Amino acid sequence: MQYALGADGMRSAEKAAVDSGEATLAGLMARAGAMLADEVERSVPAGAIAVVTGKGNNGGDGWVAARVLAASGREVRVLALAVPDALAGEAAAAAQAALEAGVRWEPAGDALAMAEQLDGVAVIVDAVFGVGFSGAAREPYASAIVAMDDADAPVISADVPSGVDAGTGAVAGPAVHAAVTVTFSAPKPGLLLYPGAGCAGEIVVADIGLQRDVLDSAGGLEVWDRGDYRATLPVPSPDAHKGQRGSVLLVAGSRLYAGSAVLAAAGAMRMGAGYVFAAVPASVAPVMQAALPHVIAVGLKETAEGTLAASSVERIIRLAAEVDAVVLGPGLTTHAEAVSVVRRLVELLPSPLVLDADGLNAFAETGPGPIMARSAPTVITPHPGELARLLGVSTPEVQADRVSAAGRVAGCRLACVLKGARTIVSAGGRTVVTLAGNPGMATAGSGDVLAGMIGTLLAQGLDSLEAGALGAFVHSRAGDLAAEELTEICLTAKDLPAYVPAAVREILG
């Protein structure tokens, strides 16, 4: 596992290293600039170089890179948004060392002048803003960012593309779209979360001398590797029988959305459940039996509109007492009686629970309090709109800081799986980002499959964070494998369960 660190985490790690005597700030800057120069040489081994520098330490990294590149014989020119005399601390020392080494520089011009300054160079080094940047760039920085972005040459950004919030990935104004981002010591959340991820290009994590234990002690957004997912994956023992592989009850579906129940059941079965029961409106039971004969369909009383009747609660509670986990919500609709069923079950069920789709919409008026009051392991799986309704905010507010939004409804035993590009899983003060998935998965029913998969993992004994993180990754990786064969355009939710085995096989190695 690796942590993605924002400004506070990086400052904490650097301070710990300096306080312990393992590093100096000047030494860290020298190493960062040298690693940045190495990547420029690797990516664009010939031609003129323009290094665009700001006034902070990120600009200092650029001055170091310019000196190292000039010493290697490259034609280098610094375009300074802050003249050397205006710099302070390590950045001032880096600029002075570059000038003494004969590096050429000139003030960065306005938008039109800078376009001319960048004309004909082979590569641009963006060293304007670093991890401390947030909001929208003001002049003259905004024009410089636009000029770099409009230039014909590829851009290599130092630590974070200028204009991207390193902590959230927010892009509030103009931002550089880098070909490569050389980020120092650890990835930054803003490079992994959209829209910032769309600006990062290839991400190269450069080791500048901070020890792994120092970086890990800062905590942060967790980036799991195959070993982390493999460690959580339940593997049946050689003598396992179906009663030991987890039993799941799905409370799902309606006459209008019978397919939601079928897709959730398919996800649960494909993730390895021993038994899957589906408590569905009576008119949906034959659909489930025809589509998935290995799922035990229980038809319940329904309203005239084909949704679960309020009187079905007691029967569902009896069924839930016989299983290891419950999935509640896919396709239920927000009919008044279905909402009543959801609210009663969330209050009364002692079982581990996945709450999805209309299971979450049932609490749009009350807020998340009843869900957060549960003591049993619980996973909620909202898309941004559903989470916005639950929190009483707008969808853009959720998307502006997905990590914080997910954390608002997460608890010790409650995990929030905030779906979307780079799904976020938050619980117990920890947050995991899912580095898999593709736009082809943005199709009706995809989330139903995920809910069933997470239900199986809860039933097999994983805690809320583990079930959410592993389920989200396997689901997303299955989507990637499906898209490779079917294309992102033609991928449907019904395709996803067939690719779960290949995703699991990759994890097993």
PLY file of the C-alpha trace (Angstrom):
ply
format ascii 1.0
element vertex 509
property float x
property float y
property float z
element edge 508
property int vertex1
property int vertex2
end_header
0.00 0.00 0.00
1.04 3.54 -0.72
-0.33 6.80 0.61
-1.25 9.75 -1.58
-0.29 12.85 0.41
-1.64 16.37 0.14
-0.02 19.55 1.39
-0.41 18.80 5.10
0.87 15.25 4.75
3.91 16.31 2.75
4.76 19.11 5.19
4.45 16.66 8.07
6.72 14.12 6.37
9.32 16.73 5.40
9.32 18.24 8.89
9.77 14.82 10.47
12.72 14.09 8.18
14.35 17.46 8.84
13.75 17.29 12.60
15.32 13.84 12.74
18.37 15.01 10.84
17.74 12.63 7.94
17.33 15.46 5.43
17.50 19.22 4.92
15.02 21.32 2.98
17.79 22.41 0.63
18.79 18.79 0.08
15.21 17.76 -0.66
14.89 20.58 -3.21
18.19 19.64 -4.85
17.06 16.04 -5.17
13.62 17.04 -6.49
15.11 19.31 -9.14
17.58 16.63 -10.21
14.83 14.02 -10.54
12.75 16.48 -12.54
15.70 17.04 -14.87
16.19 13.29 -15.25
12.60 12.88 -16.42
12.98 15.71 -18.93
16.03 13.96 -20.38
14.17 10.65 -20.51
11.01 12.02 -22.08
12.51 14.58 -24.48
16.22 13.81 -24.94
16.95 16.61 -27.42
15.90 20.18 -28.16
15.50 23.47 -26.34
13.88 23.60 -22.90
11.80 26.33 -21.30
11.43 26.17 -17.52
8.55 28.29 -16.22
9.04 29.10 -12.53
6.85 30.56 -9.80
7.88 32.18 -6.54
7.64 29.25 -4.12
9.52 26.02 -3.57
8.01 24.56 -6.72
9.77 27.36 -8.60
12.94 26.47 -6.71
12.66 22.89 -8.00
12.46 24.37 -11.50
15.60 26.46 -11.00
17.50 23.36 -9.82
16.27 21.39 -12.85
17.36 24.21 -15.17
20.88 24.18 -13.70
21.18 20.39 -13.96
19.90 20.35 -17.54
22.21 23.19 -18.59
25.16 21.34 -17.06
24.31 18.34 -19.22
24.63 20.47 -22.34
20.95 21.18 -23.02
19.77 24.59 -24.24
17.77 25.90 -21.27
16.00 29.15 -20.55
14.06 30.05 -17.40
10.89 32.12 -17.81
10.43 33.56 -14.34
7.06 34.69 -13.03
8.93 35.91 -9.95
12.35 37.48 -10.58
15.24 35.92 -8.63
15.57 38.92 -6.30
11.96 38.40 -5.18
12.54 34.82 -4.02
13.26 33.71 -0.47
14.69 30.72 1.36
15.67 27.59 -0.53
14.08 28.86 -3.74
16.28 31.97 -3.69
19.37 29.84 -3.10
18.42 27.52 -5.98
17.95 30.46 -8.34
21.26 32.01 -7.30
23.10 28.73 -7.88
21.55 28.47 -11.35
22.52 32.04 -12.26
26.07 31.48 -11.07
26.20 28.38 -13.28
25.27 30.52 -16.30
21.61 29.55 -16.73
19.83 32.11 -18.92
16.57 33.62 -17.70
14.09 36.33 -18.52
10.82 37.52 -16.99
7.78 35.67 -18.25
5.72 37.99 -20.42
1.99 38.43 -20.73
-0.10 35.85 -22.57
0.90 37.01 -26.05
4.56 37.52 -25.20
4.81 34.18 -23.45
3.38 32.39 -26.45
6.32 33.79 -28.40
8.76 32.84 -25.63
7.58 29.24 -25.78
7.58 29.03 -29.57
10.06 26.49 -30.91
11.01 24.77 -27.64
11.00 20.98 -27.50
9.64 20.71 -23.96
8.24 22.96 -21.24
8.88 22.40 -17.54
5.97 23.63 -15.42
7.33 24.70 -12.02
4.77 27.37 -11.11
2.49 25.98 -8.39
3.01 23.00 -6.09
1.04 21.15 -3.42
0.03 24.30 -1.58
-2.07 25.67 -4.44
-5.86 25.88 -4.22
-8.59 27.88 -5.89
-8.15 29.59 -9.25
-4.86 31.05 -10.47
-4.72 34.83 -10.67
-2.69 36.96 -13.05
0.03 36.80 -14.17
-0.05 33.08 -13.33
-3.31 32.37 -15.11
-1.97 33.67 -18.42
1.24 31.68 -17.99
-0.77 28.49 -17.41
-2.86 29.13 -20.50
0.27 29.82 -22.58
1.88 26.57 -21.46
-1.30 24.65 -22.15
-1.68 26.19 -25.62
1.94 25.60 -26.65
2.87 22.90 -29.15
5.54 21.40 -26.89
4.74 18.76 -24.26
4.68 19.93 -20.65
6.39 18.15 -17.76
4.98 19.36 -14.45
6.85 19.45 -11.15
4.87 17.70 -8.39
1.39 18.82 -9.57
0.20 20.43 -12.83
-0.22 24.12 -12.09
-3.87 24.98 -11.52
-4.75 21.62 -9.94
-5.57 21.38 -6.23
-3.20 18.69 -4.99
-5.50 17.69 -2.15
-8.81 17.30 -3.96
-8.16 17.28 -7.71
-10.36 20.36 -8.09
-9.66 22.62 -11.09
-11.25 26.00 -10.42
-9.55 27.91 -13.23
-6.98 27.36 -15.99
-4.75 24.32 -15.47
-1.82 22.75 -17.23
-2.53 19.46 -19.00
0.82 17.76 -18.55
2.25 14.97 -20.63
4.14 13.83 -17.52
3.91 14.84 -13.88
6.99 14.18 -11.76
5.56 14.07 -8.26
7.90 13.94 -5.31
8.03 11.21 -2.65
4.37 10.14 -2.93
1.45 10.54 -5.33
-0.87 13.43 -4.54
-4.64 12.94 -4.22
-5.23 15.60 -6.87
-3.33 13.50 -9.41
-5.61 10.52 -8.80
-9.00 12.24 -8.43
-10.85 13.88 -11.31
-10.78 16.44 -12.78
-7.15 16.82 -11.68
-6.35 13.28 -12.79
-7.22 14.36 -16.33
-4.43 16.94 -16.16
-1.68 14.70 -14.78
-0.66 12.66 -17.83
1.87 9.95 -16.95
2.60 10.05 -13.22
6.21 9.43 -12.16
6.77 9.19 -8.40
10.32 10.42 -7.74
12.18 9.32 -4.61
13.83 12.42 -3.15
15.13 10.76 -0.01
12.21 10.68 2.43
12.06 7.32 4.19
8.98 5.15 3.69
8.17 5.06 7.41
8.20 8.86 7.51
5.82 9.03 4.54
3.53 6.32 5.93
3.32 8.03 9.31
1.68 11.02 7.62
-1.32 8.83 6.62
-3.49 10.01 3.75
-5.47 8.60 0.85
-4.68 4.88 0.53
-3.63 3.44 -2.82
-3.84 -0.35 -2.59
-1.78 -2.71 -4.71
-2.54 -6.26 -5.78
-1.11 -7.64 -2.55
-3.47 -5.55 -0.46
-6.49 -6.76 -2.41
-5.24 -10.35 -2.34
-4.88 -10.18 1.46
-8.58 -9.31 1.81
-9.95 -11.73 -0.80
-11.83 -14.65 0.84
-10.54 -17.90 -0.66
-12.57 -21.05 0.11
-10.78 -23.83 1.95
-10.37 -27.21 0.20
-13.18 -28.72 2.28
-15.55 -25.75 2.08
-19.25 -26.30 1.47
-21.87 -23.79 0.33
-22.97 -23.02 3.87
-19.48 -21.69 4.61
-19.24 -19.37 1.62
-21.66 -16.77 2.81
-25.40 -16.38 2.29
-26.90 -13.15 1.02
-30.46 -11.84 1.03
-31.36 -9.30 -1.63
-34.32 -7.04 -0.93
-34.71 -5.51 -4.33
-36.71 -4.95 -7.47
-40.11 -3.77 -8.58
-42.30 -4.46 -11.56
-40.67 -1.54 -13.37
-37.12 -2.40 -12.30
-37.05 -6.18 -12.14
-33.65 -6.16 -13.80
-32.07 -4.38 -10.85
-32.78 -7.37 -8.64
-31.44 -9.77 -11.28
-28.21 -7.81 -11.73
-27.59 -7.54 -7.99
-28.15 -11.29 -7.62
-25.76 -12.00 -10.50
-23.09 -9.87 -8.82
-23.55 -11.66 -5.51
-23.35 -15.12 -7.07
-20.34 -14.31 -9.23
-18.44 -12.92 -6.22
-18.66 -16.38 -4.68
-21.70 -16.53 -2.40
-22.83 -19.98 -1.31
-26.49 -18.99 -1.28
-28.35 -16.00 -2.66
-31.95 -15.35 -1.68
-33.98 -12.66 -3.41
-36.91 -11.12 -1.54
-38.78 -9.40 -4.34
-42.32 -8.30 -5.20
-44.40 -11.28 -6.24
-44.51 -10.22 -9.89
-40.69 -10.13 -10.00
-40.11 -13.64 -8.63
-40.76 -15.43 -11.96
-38.35 -13.04 -13.70
-35.63 -13.87 -11.17
-36.27 -17.62 -11.42
-36.04 -17.53 -15.20
-32.92 -15.37 -15.32
-30.97 -17.02 -12.46
-32.31 -20.45 -11.51
-29.59 -20.86 -8.86
-30.99 -17.88 -6.90
-33.78 -18.63 -4.42
-36.56 -16.18 -5.25
-39.12 -15.35 -2.57
-42.15 -13.43 -3.84
-43.58 -10.92 -1.37
-46.75 -8.88 -1.16
-46.72 -5.94 -3.51
-48.60 -2.72 -4.13
-50.78 -2.08 -7.16
-47.73 -0.43 -8.74
-45.62 -3.58 -8.30
-43.44 -2.35 -5.42
-42.88 -4.01 -2.05
-45.85 -3.59 0.27
-45.31 -2.24 3.77
-46.66 -5.50 5.18
-43.65 -7.41 3.83
-41.32 -6.18 6.58
-41.90 -9.00 9.05
-41.33 -11.68 6.40
-38.09 -10.01 5.32
-36.86 -9.86 8.91
-37.46 -13.61 9.27
-35.58 -14.28 6.04
-32.70 -12.04 7.12
-32.27 -14.04 10.32
-31.17 -17.01 8.19
-28.44 -15.25 6.16
-25.08 -13.59 6.74
-25.71 -10.25 5.02
-28.49 -8.24 3.37
-28.47 -6.04 0.26
-31.28 -3.49 0.38
-32.38 -1.06 -2.28
-31.72 -1.86 -5.96
-34.81 -1.10 -8.02
-37.21 -0.70 -5.09
-38.44 2.74 -6.28
-39.40 5.57 -3.92
-43.04 4.51 -3.68
-44.26 5.44 -0.19
-44.65 1.80 0.93
-41.22 0.83 -0.40
-39.69 3.77 1.48
-41.46 2.59 4.63
-40.01 -0.91 4.17
-36.48 0.43 3.79
-36.64 2.68 6.82
-38.02 -0.07 9.04
-35.42 -2.59 7.90
-32.51 -0.20 8.43
-33.78 0.36 11.96
-34.53 -3.26 12.84
-32.08 -5.50 10.95
-29.09 -6.64 13.03
-27.41 -8.10 9.94
-24.46 -6.68 8.01
-26.10 -4.51 5.36
-25.42 -3.00 1.94
-27.67 -0.01 1.28
-27.86 0.98 -2.37
-29.87 3.10 -4.80
-33.47 3.52 -3.59
-32.35 2.22 -0.22
-30.43 5.49 0.08
-33.08 7.63 -1.60
-35.46 6.58 1.18
-33.43 8.81 3.51
-33.24 11.89 1.30
-35.72 13.67 3.59
-34.35 12.46 6.93
-30.64 12.67 6.21
-28.10 9.95 7.06
-28.75 9.85 10.81
-30.74 6.57 10.88
-28.10 4.87 8.75
-25.22 6.14 10.87
-27.02 4.95 14.01
-26.69 1.29 12.98
-24.28 -0.81 15.02
-23.91 -3.69 12.55
-21.41 -3.45 9.65
-22.96 -1.33 6.91
-21.86 -0.27 3.44
-23.63 2.45 1.50
-22.97 2.72 -2.25
-24.16 6.11 -3.49
-23.41 7.78 -6.78
-22.68 11.52 -6.40
-26.32 12.53 -6.87
-27.55 10.09 -4.24
-24.93 11.24 -1.74
-25.82 14.86 -2.45
-29.48 14.16 -1.68
-28.51 12.32 1.50
-26.33 15.21 2.69
-28.66 17.96 1.51
-26.07 19.54 -0.78
-25.60 19.83 -4.54
-23.94 17.22 -6.72
-21.16 19.69 -7.74
-20.38 20.17 -4.04
-19.89 16.43 -3.63
-17.74 16.22 -6.74
-15.60 19.19 -5.67
-14.18 17.16 -2.78
-15.20 13.52 -3.07
-12.96 12.38 -0.21
-14.48 14.80 2.29
-18.01 14.11 1.08
-17.62 10.36 1.54
-16.06 10.91 4.95
-19.11 12.82 6.16
-21.22 9.65 6.20
-18.50 7.15 7.12
-17.99 5.68 10.56
-16.18 2.92 12.41
-18.52 0.23 11.03
-20.09 2.26 8.23
-18.32 2.48 4.87
-19.27 4.87 2.11
-18.47 3.67 -1.40
-18.79 6.86 -3.45
-19.10 5.59 -7.00
-17.82 7.33 -10.12
-14.51 7.85 -11.85
-11.99 6.79 -9.19
-14.43 5.35 -6.67
-13.74 6.43 -3.08
-14.21 4.05 -0.12
-14.21 5.66 3.32
-14.64 4.12 6.78
-13.11 4.32 10.22
-10.91 7.30 9.42
-9.42 5.59 6.38
-10.04 6.26 2.70
-9.12 4.07 -0.28
-9.13 5.22 -3.90
-9.94 2.72 -6.67
-7.53 3.06 -9.59
-9.57 1.04 -12.06
-12.74 1.46 -14.10
-13.73 3.25 -17.28
-16.54 5.40 -18.73
-18.19 2.35 -20.29
-19.31 1.35 -16.81
-21.47 4.48 -16.56
-24.57 2.57 -17.59
-27.81 1.59 -15.89
-27.45 -1.43 -13.62
-23.69 -1.30 -13.07
-24.17 -0.22 -9.46
-26.65 -3.05 -8.84
-23.96 -5.58 -9.72
-21.55 -3.86 -7.33
-24.06 -3.90 -4.47
-24.49 -7.65 -4.82
-20.73 -8.21 -4.92
-20.18 -6.19 -1.75
-23.03 -8.06 -0.09
-21.23 -11.35 -0.68
-17.98 -9.99 0.76
-19.77 -8.79 3.90
-21.41 -12.20 4.17
-17.99 -13.84 3.97
-16.76 -11.91 6.99
-14.97 -8.86 5.62
-15.38 -5.62 7.52
-17.08 -2.66 5.91
-13.95 -0.97 4.54
-12.49 -4.22 3.19
-15.75 -5.29 1.55
-16.22 -1.88 -0.03
-12.64 -1.53 -1.25
-12.29 -5.07 -2.61
-15.75 -5.05 -4.17
-15.17 -1.70 -5.84
-11.83 -2.80 -7.27
-12.98 -6.20 -8.57
-16.06 -4.57 -10.10
-13.99 -1.82 -11.73
-11.32 -4.19 -12.99
-14.02 -6.46 -14.42
-15.30 -3.40 -16.25
-11.85 -2.71 -17.67
-11.49 -6.28 -18.89
-14.97 -6.17 -20.40
-14.21 -2.90 -22.18
-11.03 -4.35 -23.67
-13.14 -6.95 -25.44
-16.46 -5.18 -25.94
-15.30 -1.51 -26.07
-16.40 1.19 -23.65
-19.19 2.09 -26.07
-20.82 -1.35 -26.12
-20.30 -2.42 -22.50
-23.49 -3.03 -20.49
-24.11 -3.87 -16.84
-25.25 -7.36 -17.81
-21.74 -8.03 -19.18
-19.92 -7.27 -15.92
-20.46 -10.49 -13.90
-18.90 -12.58 -16.68
-15.60 -10.70 -16.26
-15.42 -10.91 -12.47
-13.52 -14.26 -12.61
-10.74 -12.75 -14.73
-10.44 -9.83 -12.32
-10.23 -12.21 -9.38
-7.65 -14.33 -11.19
-5.44 -11.25 -11.58
-5.60 -10.61 -7.86
-4.74 -14.21 -7.05
-1.76 -13.97 -9.39
0 1
1 2
2 3
3 4
4 5
5 6
6 7
7 8
8 9
9 10
10 11
11 12
12 13
13 14
14 15
15 16
16 17
17 18
18 19
19 20
20 21
21 22
22 23
23 24
24 25
25 26
26 27
27 28
28 29
29 30
30 31
31 32
32 33
33 34
34 35
35 36
36 37
37 38
38 39
39 40
40 41
41 42
42 43
43 44
44 45
45 46
46 47
47 48
48 49
49 50
50 51
51 52
52 53
53 54
54 55
55 56
56 57
57 58
58 59
59 60
60 61
61 62
62 63
63 64
64 65
65 66
66 67
67 68
68 69
69 70
70 71
71 72
72 73
73 74
74 75
75 76
76 77
77 78
78 79
79 80
80 81
81 82
82 83
83 84
84 85
85 86
86 87
87 88
88 89
89 90
90 91
91 92
92 93
93 94
94 95
95 96
96 97
97 98
98 99
99 100
100 101
101 102
102 103
103 104
104 105
105 106
106 107
107 108
108 109
109 110
110 111
111 112
112 113
113 114
114 115
115 116
116 117
117 118
118 119
119 120
120 121
121 122
122 123
123 124
124 125
125 126
126 127
127 128
128 129
129 130
130 131
131 132
132 133
133 134
134 135
135 136
136 137
137 138
138 139
139 140
140 141
141 142
142 143
143 144
144 145
145 146
146 147
147 148
148 149
149 150
150 151
151 152
152 153
153 154
154 155
155 156
156 157
157 158
158 159
159 160
160 161
161 162
162 163
163 164
164 165
165 166
166 167
167 168
168 169
169 170
170 171
171 172
172 173
173 174
174 175
175 176
176 177
177 178
178 179
179 180
180 181
181 182
182 183
183 184
184 185
185 186
186 187
187 188
188 189
189 190
190 191
191 192
192 193
193 194
194 195
195 196
196 197
197 198
198 199
199 200
200 201
201 202
202 203
203 204
204 205
205 206
206 207
207 208
208 209
209 210
210 211
211 212
212 213
213 214
214 215
215 216
216 217
217 218
218 219
219 220
220 221
221 222
222 223
223 224
224 225
225 226
226 227
227 228
228 229
229 230
230 231
231 232
232 233
233 234
234 235
235 236
236 237
237 238
238 239
239 240
240 241
241 242
242 243
243 244
244 245
245 246
246 247
247 248
248 249
249 250
250 251
251 252
252 253
253 254
254 255
255 256
256 257
257 258
258 259
259 260
260 261
261 262
262 263
263 264
264 265
265 266
266 267
267 268
268 269
269 270
270 271
271 272
272 273
273 274
274 275
275 276
276 277
277 278
278 279
279 280
280 281
281 282
282 283
283 284
284 285
285 286
286 287
287 288
288 289
289 290
290 291
291 292
292 293
293 294
294 295
295 296
296 297
297 298
298 299
299 300
300 301
301 302
302 303
303 304
304 305
305 306
306 307
307 308
308 309
309 310
310 311
311 312
312 313
313 314
314 315
315 316
316 317
317 318
318 319
319 320
320 321
321 322
322 323
323 324
324 325
325 326
326 327
327 328
328 329
329 330
330 331
331 332
332 333
333 334
334 335
335 336
336 337
337 338
338 339
339 340
340 341
341 342
342 343
343 344
344 345
345 346
346 347
347 348
348 349
349 350
350 351
351 352
352 353
353 354
354 355
355 356
356 357
357 358
358 359
359 360
360 361
361 362
362 363
363 364
364 365
365 366
366 367
367 368
368 369
369 370
370 371
371 372
372 373
373 374
374 375
375 376
376 377
377 378
378 379
379 380
380 381
381 382
382 383
383 384
384 385
385 386
386 387
387 388
388 389
389 390
390 391
391 392
392 393
393 394
394 395
395 396
396 397
397 398
398 399
399 400
400 401
401 402
402 403
403 404
404 405
405 406
406 407
407 408
408 409
409 410
410 411
411 412
412 413
413 414
414 415
415 416
416 417
417 418
418 419
419 420
420 421
421 422
422 423
423 424
424 425
425 426
426 427
427 428
428 429
429 430
430 431
431 432
432 433
433 434
434 435
435 436
436 437
437 438
438 439
439 440
440 441
441 442
442 443
443 444
444 445
445 446
446 447
447 448
448 449
449 450
450 451
451 452
452 453
453 454
454 455
455 456
456 457
457 458
458 459
459 460
460 461
461 462
462 463
463 464
464 465
465 466
466 467
467 468
468 469
469 470
470 471
471 472
472 473
473 474
474 475
475 476
476 477
477 478
478 479
479 480
480 481
481 482
482 483
483 484
484 485
485 486
486 487
487 488
488 489
489 490
490 491
491 492
492 493
493 494
494 495
495 496
496 497
497 498
498 499
499 500
500 501
501 502
502 503
503 504
504 505
505 506
506 507
507 508
